[in-house]
Amino acid sequence: MLQPNIISGPCCRELLSMMATALAFLHVEVWVVHHDVKPGNILIAQHKSLCVHLADFGLAKELCLCARRVPFVAVGGEIRQPVAGESRT
């Protein structure tokens, strides 16, 4: 159970991993940059498990075509260049 303003180390790592995965999805699959990631725009919910939502896309921008020419893949929250034959997912 999350308590206001108290996040344990393992819980913090899990939340950061979720944020990295969400941002990787935005960049690699949707081609969008948020431009306003800050604590007030990160919403944390706990139902059966922790869930992270990124809010306020008012400053978000679509990546330019020049950025799309550099291939990257998101694997388990990590963004890296793909190995030959690897898909962008």
TIVEX-853048 format. One record per atom (N, C-alpha, C): residue in one letter; x, y, z; atom name; residue number from 0; chain. Coordinates in Angstrom, 1 decimal, padded with zeros to 4 digits. Layout:
<site rest="a" c1="X" c2="Y" c3="Z" atom="CA" nr="NUM" kette="A"/>
...
END
This chain:
<site rest="m" c1="000.8" c2="-001.2" c3="000.0" atom="N" nr="0" kette="A"/>
<site rest="m" c1="000.0" c2="000.0" c3="000.0" atom="CA" nr="0" kette="A"/>
<site rest="m" c1="000.9" c2="001.2" c3="000.0" atom="C" nr="0" kette="A"/>
<site rest="l" c1="000.6" c2="002.2" c3="-000.9" atom="N" nr="1" kette="A"/>
<site rest="l" c1="001.3" c2="003.4" c3="-001.0" atom="CA" nr="1" kette="A"/>
<site rest="l" c1="000.8" c2="004.4" c3="000.1" atom="C" nr="1" kette="A"/>
<site rest="q" c1="001.8" c2="005.0" c3="000.8" atom="N" nr="2" kette="A"/>
<site rest="q" c1="001.4" c2="006.1" c3="001.7" atom="CA" nr="2" kette="A"/>
<site rest="q" c1="001.8" c2="007.4" c3="001.1" atom="C" nr="2" kette="A"/>
<site rest="p" c1="001.1" c2="008.5" c3="001.3" atom="N" nr="3" kette="A"/>
<site rest="p" c1="001.4" c2="009.8" c3="000.7" atom="CA" nr="3" kette="A"/>
<site rest="p" c1="002.9" c2="010.1" c3="001.0" atom="C" nr="3" kette="A"/>
<site rest="n" c1="003.6" c2="010.5" c3="000.0" atom="N" nr="4" kette="A"/>
<site rest="n" c1="005.0" c2="011.0" c3="000.1" atom="CA" nr="4" kette="A"/>
<site rest="n" c1="006.0" c2="009.9" c3="000.5" atom="C" nr="4" kette="A"/>
<site rest="i" c1="005.6" c2="008.7" c3="000.6" atom="N" nr="5" kette="A"/>
<site rest="i" c1="006.6" c2="007.6" c3="001.0" atom="CA" nr="5" kette="A"/>
<site rest="i" c1="006.6" c2="006.5" c3="000.0" atom="C" nr="5" kette="A"/>
<site rest="i" c1="007.8" c2="006.3" c3="-000.7" atom="N" nr="6" kette="A"/>
<site rest="i" c1="007.9" c2="005.3" c3="-001.7" atom="CA" nr="6" kette="A"/>
<site rest="i" c1="009.2" c2="004.5" c3="-001.4" atom="C" nr="6" kette="A"/>
<site rest="s" c1="009.0" c2="003.2" c3="-001.2" atom="N" nr="7" kette="A"/>
<site rest="s" c1="010.2" c2="002.4" c3="-000.9" atom="CA" nr="7" kette="A"/>
<site rest="s" c1="011.1" c2="002.3" c3="-002.1" atom="C" nr="7" kette="A"/>
<site rest="g" c1="012.3" c2="001.8" c3="-001.9" atom="N" nr="8" kette="A"/>
<site rest="g" c1="013.3" c2="001.6" c3="-003.0" atom="CA" nr="8" kette="A"/>
<site rest="g" c1="012.8" c2="000.7" c3="-004.1" atom="C" nr="8" kette="A"/>
<site rest="p" c1="012.3" c2="-000.5" c3="-003.7" atom="N" nr="9" kette="A"/>
<site rest="p" c1="011.8" c2="-001.4" c3="-004.8" atom="CA" nr="9" kette="A"/>
<site rest="p" c1="010.6" c2="-000.9" c3="-005.5" atom="C" nr="9" kette="A"/>
<site rest="c" c1="009.7" c2="-000.2" c3="-004.8" atom="N" nr="10" kette="A"/>
<site rest="c" c1="008.6" c2="000.4" c3="-005.4" atom="CA" nr="10" kette="A"/>
<site rest="c" c1="009.0" c2="001.5" c3="-006.4" atom="C" nr="10" kette="A"/>
<site rest="c" c1="010.0" c2="002.3" c3="-006.0" atom="N" nr="11" kette="A"/>
<site rest="c" c1="010.5" c2="003.4" c3="-006.8" atom="CA" nr="11" kette="A"/>
<site rest="c" c1="011.1" c2="002.9" c3="-008.1" atom="C" nr="11" kette="A"/>
<site rest="r" c1="011.9" c2="001.8" c3="-008.0" atom="N" nr="12" kette="A"/>
<site rest="r" c1="012.5" c2="001.2" c3="-009.2" atom="CA" nr="12" kette="A"/>
<site rest="r" c1="011.4" c2="000.7" c3="-010.1" atom="C" nr="12" kette="A"/>
<site rest="e" c1="010.3" c2="000.1" c3="-009.6" atom="N" nr="13" kette="A"/>
<site rest="e" c1="009.2" c2="-000.4" c3="-010.4" atom="CA" nr="13" kette="A"/>
<site rest="e" c1="008.5" c2="000.8" c3="-011.1" atom="C" nr="13" kette="A"/>
<site rest="l" c1="008.3" c2="001.8" c3="-010.4" atom="N" nr="14" kette="A"/>
<site rest="l" c1="007.6" c2="003.0" c3="-011.0" atom="CA" nr="14" kette="A"/>
<site rest="l" c1="008.5" c2="003.6" c3="-012.1" atom="C" nr="14" kette="A"/>
<site rest="l" c1="009.8" c2="003.7" c3="-011.8" atom="N" nr="15" kette="A"/>
<site rest="l" c1="010.7" c2="004.3" c3="-012.8" atom="CA" nr="15" kette="A"/>
<site rest="l" c1="010.8" c2="003.4" c3="-014.1" atom="C" nr="15" kette="A"/>
<site rest="s" c1="010.7" c2="002.1" c3="-013.9" atom="N" nr="16" kette="A"/>
<site rest="s" c1="010.7" c2="001.2" c3="-015.0" atom="CA" nr="16" kette="A"/>
<site rest="s" c1="009.4" c2="001.4" c3="-015.8" atom="C" nr="16" kette="A"/>
<site rest="m" c1="008.3" c2="001.5" c3="-015.2" atom="N" nr="17" kette="A"/>
<site rest="m" c1="007.0" c2="001.8" c3="-015.9" atom="CA" nr="17" kette="A"/>
<site rest="m" c1="007.1" c2="003.1" c3="-016.7" atom="C" nr="17" kette="A"/>
<site rest="m" c1="007.6" c2="004.1" c3="-016.0" atom="N" nr="18" kette="A"/>
<site rest="m" c1="007.7" c2="005.4" c3="-016.7" atom="CA" nr="18" kette="A"/>
<site rest="m" c1="008.7" c2="005.3" c3="-018.0" atom="C" nr="18" kette="A"/>
<site rest="a" c1="009.8" c2="004.6" c3="-017.8" atom="N" nr="19" kette="A"/>
<site rest="a" c1="010.7" c2="004.4" c3="-018.9" atom="CA" nr="19" kette="A"/>
<site rest="a" c1="010.0" c2="003.6" c3="-020.1" atom="C" nr="19" kette="A"/>
<site rest="t" c1="009.2" c2="002.6" c3="-019.7" atom="N" nr="20" kette="A"/>
<site rest="t" c1="008.5" c2="001.8" c3="-020.7" atom="CA" nr="20" kette="A"/>
<site rest="t" c1="007.5" c2="002.7" c3="-021.4" atom="C" nr="20" kette="A"/>
<site rest="a" c1="006.7" c2="003.5" c3="-020.7" atom="N" nr="21" kette="A"/>
<site rest="a" c1="005.7" c2="004.4" c3="-021.3" atom="CA" nr="21" kette="A"/>
<site rest="a" c1="006.4" c2="005.4" c3="-022.2" atom="C" nr="21" kette="A"/>
<site rest="l" c1="007.5" c2="006.0" c3="-021.8" atom="N" nr="22" kette="A"/>
<site rest="l" c1="008.2" c2="007.0" c3="-022.6" atom="CA" nr="22" kette="A"/>
<site rest="l" c1="008.8" c2="006.4" c3="-023.8" atom="C" nr="22" kette="A"/>
<site rest="a" c1="009.3" c2="005.2" c3="-023.7" atom="N" nr="23" kette="A"/>
<site rest="a" c1="009.8" c2="004.4" c3="-024.8" atom="CA" nr="23" kette="A"/>
<site rest="a" c1="008.7" c2="004.2" c3="-025.8" atom="C" nr="23" kette="A"/>
<site rest="f" c1="007.6" c2="003.8" c3="-025.4" atom="N" nr="24" kette="A"/>
<site rest="f" c1="006.4" c2="003.5" c3="-026.2" atom="CA" nr="24" kette="A"/>
<site rest="f" c1="006.1" c2="004.8" c3="-027.0" atom="C" nr="24" kette="A"/>
<site rest="l" c1="006.0" c2="005.9" c3="-026.3" atom="N" nr="25" kette="A"/>
<site rest="l" c1="005.7" c2="007.2" c3="-026.9" atom="CA" nr="25" kette="A"/>
<site rest="l" c1="006.7" c2="007.5" c3="-028.0" atom="C" nr="25" kette="A"/>
<site rest="h" c1="007.9" c2="007.4" c3="-027.7" atom="N" nr="26" kette="A"/>
<site rest="h" c1="009.0" c2="007.7" c3="-028.7" atom="CA" nr="26" kette="A"/>
<site rest="h" c1="009.1" c2="006.8" c3="-029.9" atom="C" nr="26" kette="A"/>
<site rest="v" c1="009.1" c2="005.5" c3="-029.6" atom="N" nr="27" kette="A"/>
<site rest="v" c1="009.4" c2="004.5" c3="-030.6" atom="CA" nr="27" kette="A"/>
<site rest="v" c1="008.1" c2="004.1" c3="-031.4" atom="C" nr="27" kette="A"/>
<site rest="e" c1="007.0" c2="004.0" c3="-030.8" atom="N" nr="28" kette="A"/>
<site rest="e" c1="005.8" c2="003.6" c3="-031.5" atom="CA" nr="28" kette="A"/>
<site rest="e" c1="004.9" c2="004.7" c3="-032.0" atom="C" nr="28" kette="A"/>
<site rest="v" c1="004.7" c2="005.7" c3="-031.2" atom="N" nr="29" kette="A"/>
<site rest="v" c1="003.8" c2="006.8" c3="-031.5" atom="CA" nr="29" kette="A"/>
<site rest="v" c1="004.6" c2="008.0" c3="-032.1" atom="C" nr="29" kette="A"/>
<site rest="w" c1="005.9" c2="008.1" c3="-031.9" atom="N" nr="30" kette="A"/>
<site rest="w" c1="006.7" c2="009.2" c3="-032.4" atom="CA" nr="30" kette="A"/>
<site rest="w" c1="006.3" c2="010.5" c3="-031.8" atom="C" nr="30" kette="A"/>
<site rest="v" c1="006.1" c2="010.5" c3="-030.4" atom="N" nr="31" kette="A"/>
<site rest="v" c1="005.8" c2="011.7" c3="-029.7" atom="CA" nr="31" kette="A"/>
<site rest="v" c1="006.7" c2="011.9" c3="-028.6" atom="C" nr="31" kette="A"/>
<site rest="v" c1="007.1" c2="013.2" c3="-028.3" atom="N" nr="32" kette="A"/>
<site rest="v" c1="007.9" c2="013.6" c3="-027.2" atom="CA" nr="32" kette="A"/>
<site rest="v" c1="007.0" c2="014.4" c3="-026.3" atom="C" nr="32" kette="A"/>
<site rest="h" c1="007.0" c2="014.1" c3="-025.0" atom="N" nr="33" kette="A"/>
<site rest="h" c1="006.1" c2="014.7" c3="-024.0" atom="CA" nr="33" kette="A"/>
<site rest="h" c1="006.4" c2="016.1" c3="-023.7" atom="C" nr="33" kette="A"/>
<site rest="h" c1="007.7" c2="016.4" c3="-023.5" atom="N" nr="34" kette="A"/>
<site rest="h" c1="008.2" c2="017.8" c3="-023.2" atom="CA" nr="34" kette="A"/>
<site rest="h" c1="007.8" c2="018.4" c3="-021.8" atom="C" nr="34" kette="A"/>
<site rest="d" c1="007.1" c2="017.7" c3="-021.0" atom="N" nr="35" kette="A"/>
<site rest="d" c1="006.7" c2="018.2" c3="-019.7" atom="CA" nr="35" kette="A"/>
<site rest="d" c1="006.6" c2="017.2" c3="-018.6" atom="C" nr="35" kette="A"/>
<site rest="v" c1="007.6" c2="016.2" c3="-018.6" atom="N" nr="36" kette="A"/>
<site rest="v" c1="007.6" c2="015.2" c3="-017.6" atom="CA" nr="36" kette="A"/>
<site rest="v" c1="008.1" c2="015.8" c3="-016.3" atom="C" nr="36" kette="A"/>
<site rest="k" c1="007.3" c2="015.8" c3="-015.3" atom="N" nr="37" kette="A"/>
<site rest="k" c1="007.6" c2="016.3" c3="-014.0" atom="CA" nr="37" kette="A"/>
<site rest="k" c1="006.7" c2="015.6" c3="-013.0" atom="C" nr="37" kette="A"/>
<site rest="p" c1="007.0" c2="015.6" c3="-011.7" atom="N" nr="38" kette="A"/>
<site rest="p" c1="006.2" c2="014.9" c3="-010.7" atom="CA" nr="38" kette="A"/>
<site rest="p" c1="004.7" c2="015.2" c3="-010.8" atom="C" nr="38" kette="A"/>
<site rest="g" c1="004.4" c2="016.4" c3="-011.0" atom="N" nr="39" kette="A"/>
<site rest="g" c1="002.9" c2="016.7" c3="-011.1" atom="CA" nr="39" kette="A"/>
<site rest="g" c1="002.2" c2="016.1" c3="-012.3" atom="C" nr="39" kette="A"/>
<site rest="n" c1="003.0" c2="015.6" c3="-013.3" atom="N" nr="40" kette="A"/>
<site rest="n" c1="002.3" c2="015.0" c3="-014.5" atom="CA" nr="40" kette="A"/>
<site rest="n" c1="002.5" c2="013.5" c3="-014.5" atom="C" nr="40" kette="A"/>
<site rest="i" c1="002.9" c2="012.9" c3="-013.4" atom="N" nr="41" kette="A"/>
<site rest="i" c1="003.0" c2="011.5" c3="-013.2" atom="CA" nr="41" kette="A"/>
<site rest="i" c1="002.0" c2="011.0" c3="-012.2" atom="C" nr="41" kette="A"/>
<site rest="l" c1="001.0" c2="010.3" c3="-012.6" atom="N" nr="42" kette="A"/>
<site rest="l" c1="-000.1" c2="009.9" c3="-011.8" atom="CA" nr="42" kette="A"/>
<site rest="l" c1="000.1" c2="008.4" c3="-011.4" atom="C" nr="42" kette="A"/>
<site rest="i" c1="000.1" c2="008.1" c3="-010.1" atom="N" nr="43" kette="A"/>
<site rest="i" c1="000.3" c2="006.8" c3="-009.6" atom="CA" nr="43" kette="A"/>
<site rest="i" c1="-001.0" c2="006.3" c3="-009.0" atom="C" nr="43" kette="A"/>
<site rest="a" c1="-001.4" c2="005.1" c3="-009.4" atom="N" nr="44" kette="A"/>
<site rest="a" c1="-002.6" c2="004.5" c3="-008.9" atom="CA" nr="44" kette="A"/>
<site rest="a" c1="-002.3" c2="003.1" c3="-008.4" atom="C" nr="44" kette="A"/>
<site rest="q" c1="-003.0" c2="002.6" c3="-007.4" atom="N" nr="45" kette="A"/>
<site rest="q" c1="-002.8" c2="001.3" c3="-006.9" atom="CA" nr="45" kette="A"/>
<site rest="q" c1="-004.2" c2="000.6" c3="-006.8" atom="C" nr="45" kette="A"/>
<site rest="h" c1="-004.3" c2="-000.4" c3="-007.7" atom="N" nr="46" kette="A"/>
<site rest="h" c1="-005.5" c2="-001.2" c3="-007.6" atom="CA" nr="46" kette="A"/>
<site rest="h" c1="-005.1" c2="-002.6" c3="-007.2" atom="C" nr="46" kette="A"/>
<site rest="k" c1="-005.0" c2="-003.6" c3="-008.1" atom="N" nr="47" kette="A"/>
<site rest="k" c1="-004.4" c2="-004.9" c3="-007.7" atom="CA" nr="47" kette="A"/>
<site rest="k" c1="-002.9" c2="-004.8" c3="-007.7" atom="C" nr="47" kette="A"/>
<site rest="s" c1="-002.4" c2="-003.9" c3="-008.5" atom="N" nr="48" kette="A"/>
<site rest="s" c1="-000.9" c2="-003.6" c3="-008.6" atom="CA" nr="48" kette="A"/>
<site rest="s" c1="-000.7" c2="-002.1" c3="-008.9" atom="C" nr="48" kette="A"/>
<site rest="l" c1="000.5" c2="-001.7" c3="-008.9" atom="N" nr="49" kette="A"/>
<site rest="l" c1="000.8" c2="-000.3" c3="-009.2" atom="CA" nr="49" kette="A"/>
<site rest="l" c1="000.6" c2="000.0" c3="-010.6" atom="C" nr="49" kette="A"/>
<site rest="c" c1="000.1" c2="001.2" c3="-010.9" atom="N" nr="50" kette="A"/>
<site rest="c" c1="-000.1" c2="001.6" c3="-012.3" atom="CA" nr="50" kette="A"/>
<site rest="c" c1="000.3" c2="003.1" c3="-012.4" atom="C" nr="50" kette="A"/>
<site rest="v" c1="001.1" c2="003.4" c3="-013.5" atom="N" nr="51" kette="A"/>
<site rest="v" c1="001.6" c2="004.8" c3="-013.7" atom="CA" nr="51" kette="A"/>
<site rest="v" c1="000.9" c2="005.3" c3="-015.0" atom="C" nr="51" kette="A"/>
<site rest="h" c1="000.4" c2="006.6" c3="-014.9" atom="N" nr="52" kette="A"/>
<site rest="h" c1="-000.2" c2="007.3" c3="-016.0" atom="CA" nr="52" kette="A"/>
<site rest="h" c1="000.6" c2="008.6" c3="-016.2" atom="C" nr="52" kette="A"/>
<site rest="l" c1="000.9" c2="008.9" c3="-017.4" atom="N" nr="53" kette="A"/>
<site rest="l" c1="001.5" c2="010.2" c3="-017.8" atom="CA" nr="53" kette="A"/>
<site rest="l" c1="000.4" c2="011.1" c3="-018.2" atom="C" nr="53" kette="A"/>
<site rest="a" c1="000.4" c2="012.3" c3="-017.6" atom="N" nr="54" kette="A"/>
<site rest="a" c1="-000.7" c2="013.3" c3="-017.8" atom="CA" nr="54" kette="A"/>
<site rest="a" c1="-000.1" c2="014.5" c3="-018.5" atom="C" nr="54" kette="A"/>
<site rest="d" c1="-001.0" c2="015.4" c3="-019.0" atom="N" nr="55" kette="A"/>
<site rest="d" c1="-000.8" c2="016.7" c3="-019.5" atom="CA" nr="55" kette="A"/>
<site rest="d" c1="000.1" c2="016.7" c3="-020.8" atom="C" nr="55" kette="A"/>
<site rest="f" c1="-000.5" c2="016.4" c3="-021.9" atom="N" nr="56" kette="A"/>
<site rest="f" c1="000.3" c2="016.3" c3="-023.2" atom="CA" nr="56" kette="A"/>
<site rest="f" c1="000.2" c2="017.6" c3="-023.9" atom="C" nr="56" kette="A"/>
<site rest="g" c1="-000.1" c2="018.7" c3="-023.2" atom="N" nr="57" kette="A"/>
<site rest="g" c1="-000.2" c2="020.0" c3="-023.8" atom="CA" nr="57" kette="A"/>
<site rest="g" c1="001.0" c2="020.5" c3="-024.6" atom="C" nr="57" kette="A"/>
<site rest="l" c1="002.2" c2="020.1" c3="-024.1" atom="N" nr="58" kette="A"/>
<site rest="l" c1="003.4" c2="020.5" c3="-024.8" atom="CA" nr="58" kette="A"/>
<site rest="l" c1="004.0" c2="019.5" c3="-025.7" atom="C" nr="58" kette="A"/>
<site rest="a" c1="003.3" c2="018.3" c3="-025.8" atom="N" nr="59" kette="A"/>
<site rest="a" c1="003.8" c2="017.2" c3="-026.6" atom="CA" nr="59" kette="A"/>
<site rest="a" c1="003.9" c2="017.6" c3="-028.0" atom="C" nr="59" kette="A"/>
<site rest="k" c1="005.0" c2="017.0" c3="-028.7" atom="N" nr="60" kette="A"/>
<site rest="k" c1="005.2" c2="017.3" c3="-030.1" atom="CA" nr="60" kette="A"/>
<site rest="k" c1="005.5" c2="015.9" c3="-030.8" atom="C" nr="60" kette="A"/>
<site rest="e" c1="005.1" c2="015.9" c3="-032.1" atom="N" nr="61" kette="A"/>
<site rest="e" c1="005.5" c2="014.7" c3="-032.9" atom="CA" nr="61" kette="A"/>
<site rest="e" c1="006.9" c2="014.8" c3="-033.3" atom="C" nr="61" kette="A"/>
<site rest="l" c1="007.7" c2="013.7" c3="-033.2" atom="N" nr="62" kette="A"/>
<site rest="l" c1="009.1" c2="013.7" c3="-033.6" atom="CA" nr="62" kette="A"/>
<site rest="l" c1="009.1" c2="014.0" c3="-035.1" atom="C" nr="62" kette="A"/>
<site rest="c" c1="010.2" c2="014.7" c3="-035.5" atom="N" nr="63" kette="A"/>
<site rest="c" c1="010.4" c2="015.1" c3="-036.9" atom="CA" nr="63" kette="A"/>
<site rest="c" c1="010.8" c2="013.9" c3="-037.7" atom="C" nr="63" kette="A"/>
<site rest="l" c1="010.7" c2="014.0" c3="-039.0" atom="N" nr="64" kette="A"/>
<site rest="l" c1="011.1" c2="012.9" c3="-039.9" atom="CA" nr="64" kette="A"/>
<site rest="l" c1="012.5" c2="012.6" c3="-039.8" atom="C" nr="64" kette="A"/>
<site rest="c" c1="013.4" c2="013.6" c3="-039.5" atom="N" nr="65" kette="A"/>
<site rest="c" c1="014.8" c2="013.3" c3="-039.4" atom="CA" nr="65" kette="A"/>
<site rest="c" c1="015.1" c2="012.4" c3="-038.2" atom="C" nr="65" kette="A"/>
<site rest="a" c1="014.4" c2="012.5" c3="-037.1" atom="N" nr="66" kette="A"/>
<site rest="a" c1="014.6" c2="011.7" c3="-036.0" atom="CA" nr="66" kette="A"/>
<site rest="a" c1="014.1" c2="010.2" c3="-036.2" atom="C" nr="66" kette="A"/>
<site rest="r" c1="013.1" c2="010.1" c3="-037.1" atom="N" nr="67" kette="A"/>
<site rest="r" c1="012.6" c2="008.8" c3="-037.4" atom="CA" nr="67" kette="A"/>
<site rest="r" c1="013.6" c2="007.9" c3="-038.2" atom="C" nr="67" kette="A"/>
<site rest="r" c1="014.6" c2="008.5" c3="-038.8" atom="N" nr="68" kette="A"/>
<site rest="r" c1="015.5" c2="007.8" c3="-039.6" atom="CA" nr="68" kette="A"/>
<site rest="r" c1="016.5" c2="006.9" c3="-038.8" atom="C" nr="68" kette="A"/>
<site rest="v" c1="016.6" c2="007.3" c3="-037.5" atom="N" nr="69" kette="A"/>
<site rest="v" c1="017.5" c2="006.5" c3="-036.6" atom="CA" nr="69" kette="A"/>
<site rest="v" c1="016.7" c2="005.5" c3="-035.9" atom="C" nr="69" kette="A"/>
<site rest="p" c1="016.9" c2="004.2" c3="-036.2" atom="N" nr="70" kette="A"/>
<site rest="p" c1="016.0" c2="003.2" c3="-035.6" atom="CA" nr="70" kette="A"/>
<site rest="p" c1="016.4" c2="002.9" c3="-034.2" atom="C" nr="70" kette="A"/>
<site rest="f" c1="015.4" c2="002.7" c3="-033.3" atom="N" nr="71" kette="A"/>
<site rest="f" c1="015.6" c2="002.3" c3="-031.9" atom="CA" nr="71" kette="A"/>
<site rest="f" c1="014.5" c2="001.3" c3="-031.6" atom="C" nr="71" kette="A"/>
<site rest="v" c1="014.8" c2="000.5" c3="-030.6" atom="N" nr="72" kette="A"/>
<site rest="v" c1="013.8" c2="-000.5" c3="-030.1" atom="CA" nr="72" kette="A"/>
<site rest="v" c1="013.7" c2="-000.3" c3="-028.6" atom="C" nr="72" kette="A"/>
<site rest="a" c1="012.5" c2="-000.6" c3="-028.1" atom="N" nr="73" kette="A"/>
<site rest="a" c1="012.3" c2="-000.6" c3="-026.7" atom="CA" nr="73" kette="A"/>
<site rest="a" c1="012.1" c2="-002.1" c3="-026.2" atom="C" nr="73" kette="A"/>
<site rest="v" c1="013.0" c2="-002.5" c3="-025.3" atom="N" nr="74" kette="A"/>
<site rest="v" c1="013.0" c2="-003.8" c3="-024.8" atom="CA" nr="74" kette="A"/>
<site rest="v" c1="013.1" c2="-003.8" c3="-023.3" atom="C" nr="74" kette="A"/>
<site rest="g" c1="011.9" c2="-004.2" c3="-022.7" atom="N" nr="75" kette="A"/>
<site rest="g" c1="011.9" c2="-004.2" c3="-021.2" atom="CA" nr="75" kette="A"/>
<site rest="g" c1="012.2" c2="-002.8" c3="-020.6" atom="C" nr="75" kette="A"/>
<site rest="g" c1="011.7" c2="-001.7" c3="-021.2" atom="N" nr="76" kette="A"/>
<site rest="g" c1="011.9" c2="-000.4" c3="-020.7" atom="CA" nr="76" kette="A"/>
<site rest="g" c1="013.2" c2="000.2" c3="-021.1" atom="C" nr="76" kette="A"/>
<site rest="e" c1="014.0" c2="-000.5" c3="-021.9" atom="N" nr="77" kette="A"/>
<site rest="e" c1="015.3" c2="000.0" c3="-022.3" atom="CA" nr="77" kette="A"/>
<site rest="e" c1="015.2" c2="000.3" c3="-023.8" atom="C" nr="77" kette="A"/>
<site rest="i" c1="015.8" c2="001.5" c3="-024.2" atom="N" nr="78" kette="A"/>
<site rest="i" c1="015.8" c2="001.9" c3="-025.6" atom="CA" nr="78" kette="A"/>
<site rest="i" c1="017.2" c2="001.7" c3="-026.1" atom="C" nr="78" kette="A"/>
<site rest="r" c1="017.3" c2="001.0" c3="-027.2" atom="N" nr="79" kette="A"/>
<site rest="r" c1="018.6" c2="000.8" c3="-027.8" atom="CA" nr="79" kette="A"/>
<site rest="r" c1="018.5" c2="000.6" c3="-029.3" atom="C" nr="79" kette="A"/>
<site rest="q" c1="019.6" c2="000.6" c3="-030.1" atom="N" nr="80" kette="A"/>
<site rest="q" c1="019.5" c2="000.4" c3="-031.5" atom="CA" nr="80" kette="A"/>
<site rest="q" c1="019.3" c2="-001.1" c3="-031.7" atom="C" nr="80" kette="A"/>
<site rest="p" c1="018.5" c2="-001.5" c3="-032.7" atom="N" nr="81" kette="A"/>
<site rest="p" c1="018.1" c2="-002.9" c3="-032.9" atom="CA" nr="81" kette="A"/>
<site rest="p" c1="019.3" c2="-003.7" c3="-033.5" atom="C" nr="81" kette="A"/>
<site rest="v" c1="019.2" c2="-005.0" c3="-033.2" atom="N" nr="82" kette="A"/>
<site rest="v" c1="020.1" c2="-005.9" c3="-033.8" atom="CA" nr="82" kette="A"/>
<site rest="v" c1="019.5" c2="-006.3" c3="-035.1" atom="C" nr="82" kette="A"/>
<site rest="a" c1="020.3" c2="-006.7" c3="-036.1" atom="N" nr="83" kette="A"/>
<site rest="a" c1="019.9" c2="-007.0" c3="-037.5" atom="CA" nr="83" kette="A"/>
<site rest="a" c1="018.7" c2="-007.9" c3="-037.4" atom="C" nr="83" kette="A"/>
<site rest="g" c1="017.6" c2="-007.6" c3="-038.1" atom="N" nr="84" kette="A"/>
<site rest="g" c1="016.4" c2="-008.4" c3="-038.1" atom="CA" nr="84" kette="A"/>
<site rest="g" c1="015.4" c2="-008.2" c3="-037.0" atom="C" nr="84" kette="A"/>
<site rest="e" c1="015.7" c2="-007.4" c3="-036.0" atom="N" nr="85" kette="A"/>
<site rest="e" c1="014.9" c2="-007.2" c3="-034.8" atom="CA" nr="85" kette="A"/>
<site rest="e" c1="013.8" c2="-006.1" c3="-035.2" atom="C" nr="85" kette="A"/>
<site rest="s" c1="012.6" c2="-006.3" c3="-034.7" atom="N" nr="86" kette="A"/>
<site rest="s" c1="011.5" c2="-005.4" c3="-035.0" atom="CA" nr="86" kette="A"/>
<site rest="s" c1="011.6" c2="-004.2" c3="-034.0" atom="C" nr="86" kette="A"/>
<site rest="r" c1="010.8" c2="-003.1" c3="-034.3" atom="N" nr="87" kette="A"/>
<site rest="r" c1="010.8" c2="-001.9" c3="-033.4" atom="CA" nr="87" kette="A"/>
<site rest="r" c1="009.9" c2="-002.1" c3="-032.2" atom="C" nr="87" kette="A"/>
<site rest="t" c1="009.4" c2="-003.2" c3="-031.9" atom="N" nr="88" kette="A"/>
<site rest="t" c1="008.5" c2="-003.4" c3="-030.7" atom="CA" nr="88" kette="A"/>
<site rest="t" c1="009.3" c2="-003.9" c3="-029.5" atom="C" nr="88" kette="A"/>
END
